[in-house]
Amino acid sequence: MVHIGTVVVHVADVHRAAKFWAEALGYELRDGPIGDETPVLVPKDGHGQPIALDDSDRMHFDLHTADEDEQRAEVERLLALGARRVPWTYPPDAAFTVLADTEGNLFCVVNTGKG
C-alpha cells in the first residue's frame, strides 16, 4: 500500500526556506548542502516526515511504492477511488505518475525501487 514518502512544499527561496524549516523543526539536509536540486530535509532523530523544498512545483504529496508492480496497482486503485490522470510531460526515466485527487490537488505515485 502507498504511504506518504515526502511532502513537497512550494517556496520562492529554497536557501531561506531550508534554513528556516531546518531550525524550526530540528531537521537537516539529507543530501548535503543545497545545490541545484530540490533540497530534502529530514528529522535529525529519524522520526518524522521528509520535506522537499521546490521553487518550481506546487505543494503536493509524493506517495511511495516499493516497485513498478505496486506502483501500477496503486495508480489503478487510486483511479478507482476517484483520482484522475492529468496531462504531464514526463522525463524519459520517470519513476512517478502524476494524478489529481477528487478536488483537483495534484500528487505523485513514486516507484522508489526504480534505479
N, CA, C and O atoms as a GROMACS GRO file, in nm:
protein
  460
    1MET      N    1   0.085  -0.118   0.000
    1MET     CA    2   0.000   0.000   0.000
    1MET      C    3   0.089   0.124   0.000
    1MET      O    4   0.196   0.125   0.062
    2VAL      N    5   0.044   0.226  -0.069
    2VAL     CA    6   0.119   0.351  -0.074
    2VAL      C    7   0.122   0.416   0.063
    2VAL      O    8   0.036   0.393   0.148
    3HIS      N    9   0.225   0.500   0.083
    3HIS     CA   10   0.234   0.581   0.204
    3HIS      C   11   0.296   0.714   0.166
    3HIS      O   12   0.366   0.724   0.065
    4ILE      N   13   0.272   0.816   0.245
    4ILE     CA   14   0.332   0.946   0.217
    4ILE      C   15   0.481   0.932   0.238
    4ILE      O   16   0.527   0.906   0.350
    5GLY      N   17   0.556   0.950   0.132
    5GLY     CA   18   0.701   0.942   0.141
    5GLY      C   19   0.762   1.078   0.166
    5GLY      O   20   0.855   1.092   0.246
    6THR      N   21   0.710   1.179   0.096
    6THR     CA   22   0.763   1.314   0.108
    6THR      C   23   0.650   1.414   0.089
    6THR      O   24   0.560   1.392   0.007
    7VAL      N   25   0.654   1.522   0.164
    7VAL     CA   26   0.566   1.636   0.141
    7VAL      C   27   0.651   1.739   0.067
    7VAL      O   28   0.755   1.782   0.116
    8VAL      N   29   0.606   1.779  -0.052
    8VAL     CA   30   0.679   1.876  -0.132
    8VAL      C   31   0.614   2.012  -0.110
    8VAL      O   32   0.494   2.029  -0.134
    9VAL      N   33   0.693   2.109  -0.065
    9VAL     CA   34   0.643   2.242  -0.033
    9VAL      C   35   0.696   2.342  -0.135
    9VAL      O   36   0.816   2.347  -0.161
   10HIS      N   37   0.607   2.420  -0.193
   10HIS     CA   38   0.649   2.524  -0.287
   10HIS      C   39   0.705   2.642  -0.209
   10HIS      O   40   0.642   2.690  -0.115
   11VAL      N   41   0.823   2.689  -0.248
   11VAL     CA   42   0.889   2.802  -0.184
   11VAL      C   43   0.946   2.894  -0.292
   11VAL      O   44   0.972   2.850  -0.404
   12ALA      N   45   0.966   3.020  -0.257
   12ALA     CA   46   1.027   3.114  -0.350
   12ALA      C   47   1.179   3.111  -0.342
   12ALA      O   48   1.247   3.130  -0.442
   13ASP      N   49   1.232   3.087  -0.222
   13ASP     CA   50   1.377   3.089  -0.200
   13ASP      C   51   1.415   2.962  -0.123
   13ASP      O   52   1.394   2.955  -0.002
   14VAL      N   53   1.471   2.863  -0.192
   14VAL     CA   54   1.499   2.734  -0.128
   14VAL      C   55   1.603   2.747  -0.017
   14VAL      O   56   1.594   2.677   0.084
   15HIS      N   57   1.700   2.834  -0.034
   15HIS     CA   58   1.803   2.852   0.070
   15HIS      C   59   1.741   2.906   0.199
   15HIS      O   60   1.765   2.854   0.308
   16ARG      N   61   1.664   3.011   0.185
   16ARG     CA   62   1.598   3.072   0.301
   16ARG      C   63   1.502   2.973   0.367
   16ARG      O   64   1.501   2.958   0.489
   17ALA      N   65   1.421   2.906   0.286
   17ALA     CA   66   1.322   2.811   0.339
   17ALA      C   67   1.390   2.693   0.407
   17ALA      O   68   1.344   2.648   0.512
   18ALA      N   69   1.498   2.642   0.348
   18ALA     CA   70   1.568   2.528   0.408
   18ALA      C   71   1.624   2.566   0.544
   18ALA      O   72   1.612   2.489   0.640
   19LYS      N   73   1.684   2.682   0.553
   19LYS     CA   74   1.738   2.728   0.681
   19LYS      C   75   1.626   2.742   0.785
   19LYS      O   76   1.640   2.697   0.898
   20PHE      N   77   1.516   2.806   0.745
   20PHE     CA   78   1.405   2.825   0.838
   20PHE      C   79   1.347   2.692   0.887
   20PHE      O   80   1.336   2.670   1.007
   21TRP      N   81   1.310   2.604   0.792
   21TRP     CA   82   1.243   2.479   0.831
   21TRP      C   83   1.336   2.384   0.904
   21TRP      O   84   1.292   2.310   0.992
   22ALA      N   85   1.463   2.384   0.870
   22ALA     CA   86   1.559   2.300   0.943
   22ALA      C   87   1.564   2.343   1.089
   22ALA      O   88   1.560   2.259   1.179
   23GLU      N   89   1.574   2.472   1.113
   23GLU     CA   90   1.580   2.523   1.251
   23GLU      C   91   1.445   2.506   1.321
   23GLU      O   92   1.441   2.465   1.437
   24ALA      N   93   1.337   2.536   1.252
   24ALA     CA   94   1.204   2.530   1.314
   24ALA      C   95   1.166   2.390   1.358
   24ALA      O   96   1.104   2.371   1.462
   25LEU      N   97   1.205   2.290   1.277
   25LEU     CA   98   1.162   2.152   1.302
   25LEU      C   99   1.272   2.061   1.356
   25LEU      O  100   1.245   1.945   1.386
   26GLY      N  101   1.394   2.110   1.368
   26GLY     CA  102   1.504   2.023   1.409
   26GLY      C  103   1.540   1.924   1.299
   26GLY      O  104   1.575   1.810   1.328
   27TYR      N  105   1.532   1.969   1.174
   27TYR     CA  106   1.562   1.885   1.058
   27TYR      C  107   1.702   1.919   1.007
   27TYR      O  108   1.763   2.018   1.050
   28GLU      N  109   1.752   1.836   0.916
   28GLU     CA  110   1.879   1.861   0.849
   28GLU      C  111   1.866   1.824   0.703
   28GLU      O  112   1.775   1.750   0.666
   29LEU      N  113   1.956   1.875   0.620
   29LEU     CA  114   1.955   1.840   0.479
   29LEU      C  115   1.998   1.696   0.462
   29LEU      O  116   2.098   1.654   0.519
   30ARG      N  117   1.922   1.619   0.385
   30ARG     CA  118   1.952   1.478   0.366
   30ARG      C  119   2.073   1.457   0.276
   30ARG      O  120   2.153   1.367   0.301
   31ASP      N  121   2.086   1.538   0.175
   31ASP     CA  122   2.188   1.513   0.073
   31ASP      C  123   2.299   1.618   0.074
   31ASP      O  124   2.349   1.655  -0.033
   32GLY      N  125   2.337   1.667   0.190
   32GLY     CA  126   2.443   1.765   0.197
   32GLY      C  127   2.393   1.905   0.169
   32GLY      O  128   2.274   1.931   0.182
   33PRO      N  129   2.482   1.995   0.130
   33PRO     CA  130   2.442   2.135   0.110
   33PRO      C  131   2.343   2.151  -0.004
   33PRO      O  132   2.334   2.066  -0.093
   34ILE      N  133   2.270   2.260  -0.001
   34ILE     CA  134   2.173   2.288  -0.107
   34ILE      C  135   2.248   2.310  -0.238
   34ILE      O  136   2.339   2.392  -0.244
   35GLY      N  137   2.208   2.238  -0.340
   35GLY     CA  138   2.267   2.252  -0.472
   35GLY      C  139   2.160   2.296  -0.571
   35GLY      O  140   2.073   2.376  -0.538
   36ASP      N  141   2.169   2.244  -0.692
   36ASP     CA  142   2.073   2.279  -0.796
   36ASP      C  143   1.945   2.199  -0.786
   36ASP      O  144   1.844   2.235  -0.847
   37GLU      N  145   1.947   2.090  -0.711
   37GLU     CA  146   1.831   2.004  -0.699
   37GLU      C  147   1.739   2.052  -0.586
   37GLU      O  148   1.775   2.140  -0.508
   38THR      N  149   1.622   1.994  -0.579
   38THR     CA  150   1.528   2.024  -0.472
   38THR      C  151   1.583   1.969  -0.341
   38THR      O  152   1.603   1.848  -0.329
   39PRO      N  153   1.609   2.056  -0.242
   39PRO     CA  154   1.662   2.005  -0.115
   39PRO      C  155   1.555   1.927  -0.038
   39PRO      O  156   1.437   1.962  -0.040
   40VAL      N  157   1.598   1.821   0.028
   40VAL     CA  158   1.509   1.741   0.112
   40VAL      C  159   1.560   1.751   0.255
   40VAL      O  160   1.676   1.723   0.284
   41LEU      N  161   1.470   1.789   0.344
   41LEU     CA  162   1.501   1.798   0.486
   41LEU      C  163   1.444   1.676   0.556
   41LEU      O  164   1.333   1.633   0.527
   42VAL      N  165   1.521   1.620   0.649
   42VAL     CA  166   1.477   1.504   0.726
   42VAL      C  167   1.500   1.530   0.874
   42VAL      O  168   1.588   1.608   0.910
   43PRO      N  169   1.421   1.466   0.960
   43PRO     CA  170   1.440   1.484   1.104
   43PRO      C  171   1.577   1.434   1.148
   43PRO      O  172   1.621   1.327   1.105
   44LYS      N  173   1.645   1.510   1.232
   44LYS     CA  174   1.776   1.469   1.282
   44LYS      C  175   1.767   1.338   1.360
   44LYS      O  176   1.860   1.257   1.358
   45ASP      N  177   1.654   1.318   1.430
   45ASP     CA  178   1.640   1.197   1.511
   45ASP      C  179   1.580   1.080   1.433
   45ASP      O  180   1.562   0.971   1.488
   46GLY      N  181   1.549   1.102   1.306
   46GLY     CA  182   1.495   0.995   1.223
   46GLY      C  183   1.346   0.973   1.235
   46GLY      O  184   1.291   0.883   1.170
   47HIS      N  185   1.277   1.053   1.316
   47HIS     CA  186   1.133   1.036   1.337
   47HIS      C  187   1.057   1.155   1.280
   47HIS      O  188   1.068   1.266   1.332
   48GLY      N  189   0.983   1.133   1.174
   48GLY     CA  190   0.903   1.238   1.113
   48GLY      C  191   0.908   1.229   0.962
   48GLY      O  192   0.977   1.145   0.904
   49GLN      N  193   0.833   1.316   0.900
   49GLN     CA  194   0.814   1.314   0.755
   49GLN      C  195   0.919   1.397   0.684
   49GLN      O  196   0.943   1.511   0.723
   50PRO      N  197   0.983   1.344   0.580
   50PRO     CA  198   1.073   1.427   0.500
   50PRO      C  199   0.996   1.539   0.430
   50PRO      O  200   0.878   1.523   0.396
   51ILE      N  201   1.063   1.651   0.411
   51ILE     CA  202   1.004   1.765   0.342
   51ILE      C  203   1.098   1.805   0.229
   51ILE      O  204   1.217   1.828   0.251
   52ALA      N  205   1.044   1.814   0.108
   52ALA     CA  206   1.121   1.864  -0.006
   52ALA      C  207   1.079   2.008  -0.032
   52ALA      O  208   0.961   2.041  -0.024
   53LEU      N  209   1.176   2.092  -0.062
   53LEU     CA  210   1.151   2.233  -0.091
   53LEU      C  211   1.175   2.256  -0.239
   53LEU      O  212   1.283   2.227  -0.290
   54ASP      N  213   1.074   2.309  -0.309
   54ASP     CA  214   1.082   2.320  -0.454
   54ASP      C  215   1.032   2.457  -0.497
   54ASP      O  216   0.923   2.500  -0.458
   55ASP      N  217   1.113   2.527  -0.576
   55ASP     CA  218   1.072   2.660  -0.622
   55ASP      C  219   1.001   2.657  -0.757
   55ASP      O  220   0.965   2.762  -0.810
   56SER      N  221   0.980   2.538  -0.812
   56SER     CA  222   0.918   2.529  -0.944
   56SER      C  223   0.792   2.442  -0.947
   56SER      O  224   0.735   2.420  -1.054
   57ASP      N  225   0.749   2.394  -0.833
   57ASP     CA  226   0.637   2.299  -0.830
   57ASP      C  227   0.538   2.339  -0.722
   57ASP      O  228   0.572   2.409  -0.627
   58ARG      N  229   0.414   2.293  -0.737
   58ARG     CA  230   0.312   2.318  -0.636
   58ARG      C  231   0.332   2.227  -0.517
   58ARG      O  232   0.401   2.126  -0.524
   59MET      N  233   0.269   2.264  -0.405
   59MET     CA  234   0.272   2.178  -0.288
   59MET      C  235   0.196   2.049  -0.321
   59MET      O  236   0.088   2.053  -0.378
   60HIS      N  237   0.255   1.935  -0.283
   60HIS     CA  238   0.189   1.807  -0.310
   60HIS      C  239   0.252   1.696  -0.228
   60HIS      O  240   0.360   1.712  -0.170
   61PHE      N  241   0.183   1.583  -0.225
   61PHE     CA  242   0.235   1.462  -0.162
   61PHE      C  243   0.305   1.377  -0.267
   61PHE      O  244   0.261   1.371  -0.382
   62ASP      N  245   0.414   1.313  -0.228
   62ASP     CA  246   0.472   1.203  -0.305
   62ASP      C  247   0.436   1.076  -0.230
   62ASP      O  248   0.480   1.054  -0.118
   63LEU      N  249   0.355   0.991  -0.293
   63LEU     CA  250   0.316   0.864  -0.234
   63LEU      C  251   0.411   0.758  -0.285
   63LEU      O  252   0.426   0.740  -0.405
   64HIS      N  253   0.477   0.688  -0.194
   64HIS     CA  254   0.581   0.592  -0.232
   64HIS      C  255   0.528   0.450  -0.243
   64HIS      O  256   0.443   0.406  -0.165
   65THR      N  257   0.581   0.380  -0.342
   65THR     CA  258   0.556   0.237  -0.359
   65THR      C  259   0.692   0.168  -0.367
   65THR      O  260   0.794   0.232  -0.391
   66ALA      N  261   0.692   0.037  -0.346
   66ALA     CA  262   0.818  -0.038  -0.339
   66ALA      C  263   0.875  -0.074  -0.475
   66ALA      O  264   0.996  -0.088  -0.490
   67ASP      N  265   0.787  -0.090  -0.575
   67ASP     CA  266   0.835  -0.134  -0.706
   67ASP      C  267   0.732  -0.098  -0.813
   67ASP      O  268   0.628  -0.040  -0.783
   68GLU      N  269   0.764  -0.132  -0.937
   68GLU     CA  270   0.679  -0.095  -1.050
   68GLU      C  271   0.542  -0.162  -1.044
   68GLU      O  272   0.441  -0.099  -1.075
   69ASP      N  273   0.537  -0.289  -1.004
   69ASP     CA  274   0.409  -0.358  -0.995
   69ASP      C  275   0.318  -0.293  -0.891
   69ASP      O  276   0.199  -0.273  -0.916
   70GLU      N  277   0.375  -0.260  -0.775
   70GLU     CA  278   0.295  -0.194  -0.672
   70GLU      C  279   0.252  -0.056  -0.719
   70GLU      O  280   0.139  -0.014  -0.694
   71GLN      N  281   0.339   0.015  -0.786
   71GLN     CA  282   0.304   0.147  -0.837
   71GLN      C  283   0.184   0.137  -0.933
   71GLN      O  284   0.087   0.211  -0.921
   72ARG      N  285   0.193   0.045  -1.027
   72ARG     CA  286   0.085   0.026  -1.124
   72ARG      C  287  -0.046  -0.009  -1.055
   72ARG      O  288  -0.151   0.046  -1.088
   73ALA      N  289  -0.041  -0.100  -0.959
   73ALA     CA  290  -0.162  -0.142  -0.886
   73ALA      C  291  -0.219  -0.026  -0.805
   73ALA      O  292  -0.341  -0.008  -0.800
   74GLU      N  293  -0.132   0.054  -0.742
   74GLU     CA  294  -0.180   0.166  -0.661
   74GLU      C  295  -0.240   0.276  -0.748
   74GLU      O  296  -0.341   0.336  -0.711
   75VAL      N  297  -0.180   0.302  -0.863
   75VAL     CA  298  -0.238   0.400  -0.954
   75VAL      C  299  -0.379   0.356  -0.993
   75VAL      O  300  -0.472   0.437  -0.992
   76GLU      N  301  -0.395   0.230  -1.028
   76GLU     CA  302  -0.529   0.180  -1.066
   76GLU      C  303  -0.626   0.187  -0.948
   76GLU      O  304  -0.742   0.224  -0.966
   77ARG      N  305  -0.581   0.152  -0.829
   77ARG     CA  306  -0.666   0.159  -0.710
   77ARG      C  307  -0.710   0.303  -0.684
   77ARG      O  308  -0.826   0.328  -0.654
   78LEU      N  309  -0.617   0.397  -0.695
   78LEU     CA  310  -0.648   0.538  -0.669
   78LEU      C  311  -0.742   0.594  -0.776
   78LEU      O  312  -0.830   0.675  -0.745
   79LEU      N  313  -0.725   0.551  -0.900
   79LEU     CA  314  -0.817   0.592  -1.006
   79LEU      C  315  -0.958   0.540  -0.976
   79LEU      O  316  -1.056   0.612  -0.997
   80ALA      N  317  -0.968   0.417  -0.928
   80ALA     CA  318  -1.098   0.360  -0.894
   80ALA      C  319  -1.164   0.434  -0.778
   80ALA      O  320  -1.286   0.436  -0.767
   81LEU      N  321  -1.082   0.495  -0.692
   81LEU     CA  322  -1.135   0.572  -0.579
   81LEU      C  323  -1.179   0.713  -0.619
   81LEU      O  324  -1.241   0.784  -0.540
   82GLY      N  325  -1.148   0.754  -0.742
   82GLY     CA  326  -1.190   0.886  -0.788
   82GLY      C  327  -1.078   0.978  -0.833
   82GLY      O  328  -1.104   1.089  -0.879
   83ALA      N  329  -0.952   0.935  -0.819
   83ALA     CA  330  -0.842   1.015  -0.871
   83ALA      C  331  -0.852   1.016  -1.024
   83ALA      O  332  -0.923   0.935  -1.083
   84ARG      N  333  -0.781   1.110  -1.085
   84ARG     CA  334  -0.779   1.112  -1.232
   84ARG      C  335  -0.637   1.140  -1.282
   84ARG      O  336  -0.557   1.205  -1.214
   85ARG      N  337  -0.610   1.090  -1.400
   85ARG     CA  338  -0.482   1.119  -1.464
   85ARG      C  339  -0.484   1.264  -1.513
   85ARG      O  340  -0.589   1.316  -1.551
   86VAL      N  341  -0.369   1.328  -1.510
   86VAL     CA  342  -0.359   1.465  -1.560
   86VAL      C  343  -0.251   1.468  -1.669
   86VAL      O  344  -0.156   1.391  -1.664
   87PRO      N  345  -0.267   1.558  -1.766
   87PRO     CA  346  -0.162   1.570  -1.867
   87PRO      C  347  -0.032   1.612  -1.801
   87PRO      O  348  -0.030   1.706  -1.720
   88TRP      N  349   0.077   1.544  -1.834
   88TRP     CA  350   0.206   1.575  -1.774
   88TRP      C  351   0.316   1.538  -1.872
   88TRP      O  352   0.306   1.437  -1.942
   89THR      N  353   0.418   1.617  -1.878
   89THR     CA  354   0.535   1.586  -1.960
   89THR      C  355   0.637   1.517  -1.870
   89THR      O  356   0.698   1.579  -1.783
   90TYR      N  357   0.656   1.388  -1.894
   90TYR     CA  358   0.745   1.307  -1.811
   90TYR      C  359   0.885   1.299  -1.873
   90TYR      O  360   0.898   1.288  -1.995
   91PRO      N  361   0.989   1.303  -1.789
   91PRO     CA  362   1.122   1.276  -1.842
   91PRO      C  363   1.131   1.128  -1.881
   91PRO      O  364   1.051   1.047  -1.834
   92PRO      N  365   1.227   1.091  -1.967
   92PRO     CA  366   1.238   0.952  -2.013
   92PRO      C  367   1.252   0.850  -1.900
   92PRO      O  368   1.203   0.738  -1.914
   93ASP      N  369   1.316   0.885  -1.792
   93ASP     CA  370   1.341   0.789  -1.683
   93ASP      C  371   1.248   0.810  -1.564
   93ASP      O  372   1.283   0.775  -1.451
   94ALA      N  373   1.132   0.865  -1.589
   94ALA     CA  374   1.039   0.898  -1.480
   94ALA      C  375   1.002   0.776  -1.398
   94ALA      O  376   0.967   0.671  -1.453
   95ALA      N  377   1.009   0.790  -1.267
   95ALA     CA  378   0.968   0.684  -1.175
   95ALA      C  379   0.842   0.725  -1.101
   95ALA      O  380   0.810   0.670  -0.996
   96PHE      N  381   0.768   0.822  -1.155
   96PHE     CA  382   0.650   0.875  -1.089
   96PHE      C  383   0.535   0.889  -1.189
   96PHE      O  384   0.556   0.904  -1.309
   97THR      N  385   0.413   0.885  -1.135
   97THR     CA  386   0.292   0.911  -1.212
   97THR      C  387   0.218   1.023  -1.142
   97THR      O  388   0.199   1.019  -1.020
   98VAL      N  389   0.177   1.123  -1.218
   98VAL     CA  390   0.106   1.237  -1.161
   98VAL      C  391  -0.044   1.214  -1.175
   98VAL      O  392  -0.094   1.186  -1.284
   99LEU      N  393  -0.114   1.226  -1.062
   99LEU     CA  394  -0.259   1.215  -1.058
   99LEU      C  395  -0.316   1.337  -0.988
   99LEU      O  396  -0.242   1.415  -0.927
  100ALA      N  397  -0.448   1.353  -0.998
  100ALA     CA  398  -0.519   1.456  -0.922
  100ALA      C  399  -0.623   1.388  -0.836
  100ALA      O  400  -0.686   1.290  -0.878
  101ASP      N  401  -0.640   1.439  -0.714
  101ASP     CA  402  -0.742   1.382  -0.626
  101ASP      C  403  -0.880   1.434  -0.668
  101ASP      O  404  -0.892   1.504  -0.768
  102THR      N  405  -0.981   1.400  -0.593
  102THR     CA  406  -1.118   1.438  -0.628
  102THR      C  407  -1.142   1.588  -0.622
  102THR      O  408  -1.243   1.637  -0.673
  103GLU      N  409  -1.050   1.664  -0.560
  103GLU     CA  410  -1.062   1.809  -0.552
  103GLU      C  411  -0.969   1.880  -0.651
  103GLU      O  412  -0.966   2.003  -0.656
  104GLY      N  413  -0.895   1.803  -0.730
  104GLY     CA  414  -0.805   1.861  -0.827
  104GLY      C  415  -0.664   1.884  -0.778
  104GLY      O  416  -0.581   1.938  -0.851
  105ASN      N  417  -0.634   1.843  -0.653
  105ASN     CA  418  -0.499   1.857  -0.600
  105ASN      C  419  -0.408   1.750  -0.661
  105ASN      O  420  -0.442   1.632  -0.664
  106LEU      N  421  -0.293   1.793  -0.710
  106LEU     CA  422  -0.200   1.700  -0.770
  106LEU      C  423  -0.123   1.622  -0.665
  106LEU      O  424  -0.098   1.672  -0.555
  107PHE      N  425  -0.086   1.498  -0.698
  107PHE     CA  426   0.004   1.417  -0.616
  107PHE      C  427   0.075   1.319  -0.706
  107PHE      O  428   0.030   1.291  -0.817
  108CYS      N  429   0.187   1.267  -0.658
  108CYS     CA  430   0.266   1.173  -0.738
  108CYS      C  431   0.266   1.036  -0.671
  108CYS      O  432   0.271   1.026  -0.549
  109VAL      N  433   0.261   0.932  -0.753
  109VAL     CA  434   0.281   0.796  -0.706
  109VAL      C  435   0.419   0.756  -0.757
  109VAL      O  436   0.441   0.746  -0.878
  110VAL      N  437   0.511   0.733  -0.663
  110VAL     CA  438   0.653   0.717  -0.696
  110VAL      C  439   0.698   0.575  -0.674
  110VAL      O  440   0.675   0.517  -0.568
  111ASN      N  441   0.763   0.518  -0.775
  111ASN     CA  442   0.825   0.386  -0.764
  111ASN      C  443   0.963   0.408  -0.703
  111ASN      O  444   1.056   0.447  -0.774
  112THR      N  445   0.977   0.383  -0.574
  112THR     CA  446   1.105   0.406  -0.506
  112THR      C  447   1.206   0.294  -0.532
  112THR      O  448   1.323   0.305  -0.495
  113GLY      N  449   1.160   0.185  -0.594
  113GLY     CA  450   1.251   0.074  -0.625
  113GLY      C  451   1.322   0.091  -0.758
  113GLY      O  452   1.411   0.013  -0.791
  114LYS      N  453   1.283   0.193  -0.835
  114LYS     CA  454   1.345   0.215  -0.965
  114LYS      C  455   1.482   0.278  -0.945
  114LYS      O  456   1.496   0.370  -0.864
  115GLY      N  457   1.578   0.233  -1.014
  115GLY     CA  458   1.708   0.296  -1.003
  115GLY      C  459   1.815   0.210  -1.037
  115GLY      O  460   1.931   0.250  -1.032
   0.00000   0.00000   0.00000
